[in-house]
Amino acid sequence: MDILLQAATGAGGGMGTSLLMMVAIIAVFYFFMIRPQQKKQKDVQKAREAMKVGDKVVTAGGIHGRIKEIGETWFLVEVADGVKLKFEKTSVFASSSDVTTP
């Protein structure tokens, strides 16, 4: 009878421990992977909203230019004298303080 009671309490304790370990792994994953990524995305979004006409920018494709016009979801960027390209805001990553163009 004692053996059955010990086996029952041992199995229940193991399940609680594995559940606790799973919760700990998820918490570590959240604080070291997901949360910093969300913070970085929020900072990039804030930087995009702060961009204004005249700022130097770099696109996701590596194109350097200066903002000439801003729309709801796009930037019109002048990449050379008289050459203007329209980019989605999500593809522009750096502004004047982050860019050094010749």
N, CA and C atoms as an extended XYZ file, in Angstrom:
306
Properties=species:S:1:pos:R:3:atomname:S:1:resname:S:1:resid:I:1 pbc="F F F"
N         0.818       -1.190        0.000 N   MET     1
C         0.000        0.000        0.000 CA  MET     1
C         0.863        1.256        0.000 C   MET     1
N         1.930        1.243        0.774 N   ASP     2
C         2.836        2.392        0.819 CA  ASP     2
C         3.473        2.650       -0.534 C   ASP     2
N         3.755        1.613       -1.263 N   ILE     3
C         4.384        1.759       -2.584 CA  ILE     3
C         3.446        2.485       -3.535 C   ILE     3
N         2.160        2.168       -3.513 N   LEU     4
C         1.195        2.837       -4.383 CA  LEU     4
C         1.066        4.317       -4.028 C   LEU     4
N         1.039        4.645       -2.741 N   LEU     5
C         0.949        6.040       -2.321 CA  LEU     5
C         2.185        6.834       -2.736 C   LEU     5
N         3.364        6.231       -2.597 N   GLN     6
C         4.597        6.890       -2.995 CA  GLN     6
C         4.627        7.110       -4.505 C   GLN     6
N         4.186        6.152       -5.255 N   ALA     7
C         4.167        6.263       -6.715 CA  ALA     7
C         3.199        7.356       -7.149 C   ALA     7
N         2.057        7.453       -6.504 N   ALA     8
C         1.060        8.464       -6.859 CA  ALA     8
C         1.585        9.864       -6.559 C   ALA     8
N         2.185       10.062       -5.400 N   THR     9
C         2.706       11.391       -5.064 CA  THR     9
C         3.935       11.720       -5.910 C   THR     9
N         4.731       10.737       -6.251 N   GLY    10
C         5.912       10.967       -7.091 CA  GLY    10
C         5.525       11.383       -8.498 C   GLY    10
N         4.514       10.787       -9.062 N   ALA    11
C         4.080       11.124      -10.417 CA  ALA    11
C         3.479       12.519      -10.450 C   ALA    11
N         2.704       12.883       -9.457 N   GLY    12
C         2.092       14.212       -9.403 CA  GLY    12
C         3.145       15.296       -9.230 C   GLY    12
N         4.159       15.050       -8.421 N   GLY    13
C         5.231       16.008       -8.206 CA  GLY    13
C         6.048       16.219       -9.478 C   GLY    13
N         6.254       15.176      -10.238 N   GLY    14
C         7.009       15.282      -11.491 CA  GLY    14
C         6.269       16.108      -12.520 C   GLY    14
N         4.961       15.984      -12.552 N   MET    15
C         4.156       16.739      -13.510 CA  MET    15
C         4.164       18.227      -13.154 C   MET    15
N         4.089       18.523      -11.865 N   GLY    16
C         4.136       19.915      -11.429 CA  GLY    16
C         5.480       20.554      -11.729 C   GLY    16
N         6.539       19.785      -11.551 N   THR    17
C         7.882       20.281      -11.828 CA  THR    17
C         8.066       20.543      -13.321 C   THR    17
N         7.578       19.645      -14.149 N   SER    18
C         7.739       19.844      -15.595 CA  SER    18
C         6.897       21.029      -16.076 C   SER    18
N         5.748       21.225      -15.473 N   LEU    19
C         4.921       22.382      -15.821 CA  LEU    19
C         5.622       23.677      -15.411 C   LEU    19
N         6.224       23.674      -14.231 N   LEU    20
C         6.962       24.836      -13.755 CA  LEU    20
C         8.160       25.128      -14.667 C   LEU    20
N         8.853       24.100      -15.101 N   MET    21
C         9.986       24.279      -16.015 CA  MET    21
C         9.521       24.847      -17.356 C   MET    21
N         8.384       24.381      -17.839 N   MET    22
C         7.854       24.869      -19.115 CA  MET    22
C         7.500       26.355      -19.004 C   MET    22
N         6.882       26.752      -17.902 N   VAL    23
C         6.542       28.155      -17.679 CA  VAL    23
C         7.822       28.997      -17.596 C   VAL    23
N         8.844       28.482      -16.923 N   ALA    24
C        10.116       29.199      -16.805 CA  ALA    24
C        10.773       29.378      -18.171 C   ALA    24
N        10.737       28.367      -19.005 N   ILE    25
C        11.323       28.451      -20.351 CA  ILE    25
C        10.578       29.489      -21.180 C   ILE    25
N         9.267       29.494      -21.108 N   ILE    26
C         8.471       30.480      -21.857 CA  ILE    26
C         8.779       31.891      -21.362 C   ILE    26
N         8.910       32.069      -20.050 N   ALA    27
C         9.223       33.394      -19.489 CA  ALA    27
C        10.591       33.874      -19.958 C   ALA    27
N        11.580       33.003      -19.939 N   VAL    28
C        12.922       33.366      -20.405 CA  VAL    28
C        12.875       33.712      -21.883 C   VAL    28
N        12.192       32.913      -22.664 N   PHE    29
C        12.061       33.171      -24.099 CA  PHE    29
C        11.421       34.532      -24.335 C   PHE    29
N        10.387       34.870      -23.581 N   TYR    30
C         9.701       36.152      -23.745 CA  TYR    30
C        10.631       37.316      -23.412 C   TYR    30
N        11.304       37.253      -22.262 N   PHE    31
C        12.106       38.385      -21.815 CA  PHE    31
C        13.412       38.559      -22.588 C   PHE    31
N        13.941       37.485      -23.173 N   PHE    32
C        15.200       37.612      -23.908 CA  PHE    32
C        15.038       37.666      -25.417 C   PHE    32
N        13.876       37.312      -25.955 N   MET    33
C        13.709       37.296      -27.405 CA  MET    33
C        12.558       38.183      -27.873 C   MET    33
N        11.375       37.967      -27.374 N   ILE    34
C        10.191       38.653      -27.887 CA  ILE    34
C        10.145       40.109      -27.432 C   ILE    34
N        10.334       40.365      -26.164 N   ARG    35
C        10.226       41.727      -25.630 CA  ARG    35
C        11.244       42.689      -26.243 C   ARG    35
N        12.525       42.321      -26.358 N   PRO    36
C        13.474       43.244      -26.996 CA  PRO    36
C        13.129       43.527      -28.458 C   PRO    36
N        12.621       42.527      -29.170 N   GLN    37
C        12.237       42.732      -30.567 CA  GLN    37
C        11.067       43.711      -30.666 C   GLN    37
N        10.091       43.588      -29.775 N   GLN    38
C         8.960       44.514      -29.777 CA  GLN    38
C         9.417       45.931      -29.461 C   GLN    38
N        10.362       46.062      -28.528 N   LYS    39
C        10.889       47.384      -28.169 CA  LYS    39
C        11.623       47.997      -29.361 C   LYS    39
N        12.400       47.194      -30.062 N   LYS    40
C        13.128       47.683      -31.232 CA  LYS    40
C        12.157       48.137      -32.319 C   LYS    40
N        11.105       47.367      -32.565 N   GLN    41
C        10.109       47.748      -33.570 CA  GLN    41
C         9.411       49.047      -33.188 C   GLN    41
N         9.133       49.225      -31.904 N   LYS    42
C         8.489       50.442      -31.439 CA  LYS    42
C         9.412       51.651      -31.643 C   LYS    42
N        10.706       51.472      -31.383 N   ASP    43
C        11.675       52.546      -31.582 CA  ASP    43
C        11.809       52.919      -33.058 C   ASP    43
N        11.819       51.923      -33.937 N   VAL    44
C        11.900       52.183      -35.379 CA  VAL    44
C        10.655       52.924      -35.846 C   VAL    44
N         9.485       52.519      -35.355 N   GLN    45
C         8.239       53.188      -35.727 CA  GLN    45
C         8.245       54.643      -35.267 C   GLN    45
N         8.736       54.875      -34.048 N   LYS    46
C         8.820       56.238      -33.522 CA  LYS    46
C         9.761       57.090      -34.379 C   LYS    46
N        10.879       56.495      -34.795 N   ALA    47
C        11.845       57.220      -35.629 CA  ALA    47
C        11.230       57.562      -36.981 C   ALA    47
N        10.446       56.643      -37.561 N   ARG    48
C         9.789       56.917      -38.847 CA  ARG    48
C         8.791       58.063      -38.719 C   ARG    48
N         8.056       58.084      -37.626 N   GLU    49
C         7.071       59.144      -37.419 CA  GLU    49
C         7.743       60.502      -37.220 C   GLU    49
N         8.974       60.506      -36.719 N   ALA    50
C         9.692       61.755      -36.467 CA  ALA    50
C        10.391       62.296      -37.716 C   ALA    50
N        10.471       61.496      -38.784 N   MET    51
C        11.143       61.947      -40.002 CA  MET    51
C        10.361       63.082      -40.650 C   MET    51
N        11.109       64.017      -41.212 N   LYS    52
C        10.478       65.179      -41.840 CA  LYS    52
C        11.159       65.477      -43.172 C   LYS    52
N        10.564       66.357      -43.953 N   VAL    53
C        11.111       66.745      -45.246 CA  VAL    53
C        12.511       67.321      -45.028 C   VAL    53
N        13.452       66.856      -45.848 N   GLY    54
C        14.833       67.322      -45.759 CA  GLY    54
C        15.756       66.354      -45.046 C   GLY    54
N        15.199       65.381      -44.317 N   ASP    55
C        16.034       64.407      -43.619 CA  ASP    55
C        16.695       63.464      -44.616 C   ASP    55
N        17.945       63.090      -44.324 N   LYS    56
C        18.627       62.068      -45.112 CA  LYS    56
C        18.165       60.706      -44.598 C   LYS    56
N        17.933       59.776      -45.520 N   VAL    57
C        17.448       58.448      -45.138 CA  VAL    57
C        18.171       57.361      -45.922 C   VAL    57
N        18.072       56.135      -45.401 N   VAL    58
C        18.560       54.944      -46.089 CA  VAL    58
C        17.412       53.955      -46.121 C   VAL    58
N        17.170       53.357      -47.286 N   THR    59
C        16.079       52.389      -47.422 CA  THR    59
C        16.580       50.987      -47.117 C   THR    59
N        15.650       50.048      -47.067 N   ALA    60
C        15.995       48.648      -46.823 CA  ALA    60
C        16.903       48.111      -47.920 C   ALA    60
N        16.791       48.657      -49.121 N   GLY    61
C        17.629       48.229      -50.238 CA  GLY    61
C        18.977       48.920      -50.279 C   GLY    61
N        19.241       49.826      -49.330 N   GLY    62
C        20.527       50.487      -49.265 CA  GLY    62
C        20.608       51.771      -50.070 C   GLY    62
N        19.475       52.289      -50.513 N   ILE    63
C        19.456       53.517      -51.300 CA  ILE    63
C        19.476       54.716      -50.349 C   ILE    63
N        20.438       55.613      -50.582 N   HIS    64
C        20.567       56.823      -49.771 CA  HIS    64
C        19.887       57.979      -50.489 C   HIS    64
N        19.225       58.840      -49.740 N   GLY    65
C        18.588       59.994      -50.343 CA  GLY    65
C        18.074       60.952      -49.296 C   GLY    65
N        17.317       61.946      -49.773 N   ARG    66
C        16.768       62.978      -48.895 CA  ARG    66
C        15.260       63.032      -49.117 C   ARG    66
N        14.491       63.093      -48.032 N   ILE    67
C        13.029       63.124      -48.121 CA  ILE    67
C        12.585       64.443      -48.736 C   ILE    67
N        11.746       64.352      -49.778 N   LYS    68
C        11.202       65.545      -50.425 CA  LYS    68
C         9.723       65.736      -50.128 C   LYS    68
N         9.011       64.638      -49.888 N   GLU    69
C         7.578       64.713      -49.623 CA  GLU    69
C         7.185       63.510      -48.771 C   GLU    69
N         6.185       63.715      -47.917 N   ILE    70
C         5.729       62.638      -47.038 CA  ILE    70
C         4.237       62.431      -47.235 C   ILE    70
N         3.848       61.174      -47.498 N   GLY    71
C         2.445       60.809      -47.617 CA  GLY    71
C         2.004       60.005      -46.405 C   GLY    71
N         0.801       59.510      -46.455 N   GLU    72
C         0.259       58.714      -45.347 CA  GLU    72
C         1.088       57.447      -45.105 C   GLU    72
N         1.430       56.742      -46.195 N   THR    73
C         2.153       55.474      -46.061 CA  THR    73
C         3.452       55.450      -46.855 C   THR    73
N         3.886       56.583      -47.401 N   TRP    74
C         5.072       56.599      -48.261 CA  TRP    74
C         5.904       57.856      -48.051 C   TRP    74
N         7.163       57.757      -48.520 N   PHE    75
C         8.075       58.887      -48.582 CA  PHE    75
C         8.477       59.070      -50.033 C   PHE    75
N         8.595       60.303      -50.488 N   LEU    76
C         9.173       60.605      -51.797 CA  LEU    76
C        10.601       61.026      -51.499 C   LEU    76
N        11.563       60.233      -51.997 N   VAL    77
C        12.971       60.435      -51.669 CA  VAL    77
C        13.731       60.838      -52.923 C   VAL    77
N        14.499       61.921      -52.823 N   GLU    78
C        15.343       62.357      -53.940 CA  GLU    78
C        16.696       61.676      -53.762 C   GLU    78
N        17.073       60.854      -54.753 N   VAL    79
C        18.318       60.093      -54.671 CA  VAL    79
C        19.438       60.752      -55.466 C   VAL    79
N        19.080       61.620      -56.389 N   ALA    80
C        20.049       62.404      -57.170 CA  ALA    80
C        19.313       63.656      -57.627 C   ALA    80
N        20.031       64.595      -58.227 N   ASP    81
C        19.389       65.821      -58.691 CA  ASP    81
C        18.272       65.489      -59.670 C   ASP    81
N        17.046       65.792      -59.299 N   GLY    82
C        15.890       65.581      -60.159 CA  GLY    82
C        15.385       64.147      -60.214 C   GLY    82
N        16.001       63.222      -59.484 N   VAL    83
C        15.570       61.819      -59.490 CA  VAL    83
C        14.881       61.532      -58.162 C   VAL    83
N        13.567       61.307      -58.218 N   LYS    84
C        12.783       61.064      -57.006 CA  LYS    84
C        12.142       59.686      -57.091 C   LYS    84
N        12.196       58.974      -55.990 N   LEU    85
C        11.608       57.636      -55.900 CA  LEU    85
C        10.642       57.608      -54.728 C   LEU    85
N         9.546       56.864      -54.891 N   LYS    86
C         8.550       56.738      -53.823 CA  LYS    86
C         8.781       55.408      -53.112 C   LYS    86
N         8.889       55.468      -51.786 N   PHE    87
C         9.115       54.281      -50.969 CA  PHE    87
C         8.036       54.177      -49.909 C   PHE    87
N         7.665       52.950      -49.580 N   GLU    88
C         6.782       52.712      -48.450 CA  GLU    88
C         7.530       53.089      -47.174 C   GLU    88
N         6.832       53.616      -46.198 N   LYS    89
C         7.472       54.020      -44.950 CA  LYS    89
C         8.158       52.846      -44.250 C   LYS    89
N         7.604       51.667      -44.404 N   THR    90
C         8.182       50.498      -43.731 CA  THR    90
C         9.533       50.090      -44.297 C   THR    90
N         9.897       50.591      -45.489 N   SER    91
C        11.187       50.219      -46.063 CA  SER    91
C        12.262       51.265      -45.802 C   SER    91
N        11.949       52.332      -45.078 N   VAL    92
C        12.936       53.349      -44.726 CA  VAL    92
C        13.339       53.123      -43.280 C   VAL    92
N        14.655       52.957      -43.061 N   PHE    93
C        15.120       52.555      -41.735 CA  PHE    93
C        15.912       53.601      -40.971 C   PHE    93
N        16.647       54.452      -41.636 N   ALA    94
C        17.517       55.381      -40.903 CA  ALA    94
C        17.228       56.817      -41.318 C   ALA    94
N        17.399       57.736      -40.386 N   SER    95
C        17.195       59.139      -40.692 CA  SER    95
C        18.518       59.893      -40.589 C   SER    95
N        18.450       61.215      -40.693 N   SER    96
C        19.630       62.066      -40.830 CA  SER    96
C        20.685       61.851      -39.746 C   SER    96
N        20.305       61.627      -38.531 N   SER    97
C        21.295       61.474      -37.467 CA  SER    97
C        22.047       60.146      -37.571 C   SER    97
N        21.465       59.166      -38.265 N   ASP    98
C        22.081       57.845      -38.367 CA  ASP    98
C        22.871       57.666      -39.662 C   ASP    98
N        22.728       58.599      -40.605 N   VAL    99
C        23.276       58.414      -41.946 CA  VAL    99
C        24.400       59.403      -42.199 C   VAL    99
N        25.471       58.911      -42.799 N   THR   100
C        26.530       59.802      -43.259 CA  THR   100
C        26.664       59.604      -44.758 C   THR   100
N        26.135       60.532      -45.523 N   THR   101
C        26.231       60.452      -46.981 CA  THR   101
C        27.206       61.505      -47.479 C   THR   101
N        27.959       61.212      -48.534 N   PRO   102
C        28.934       62.156      -49.050 CA  PRO   102
C        28.298       63.362      -49.675 C   PRO   102
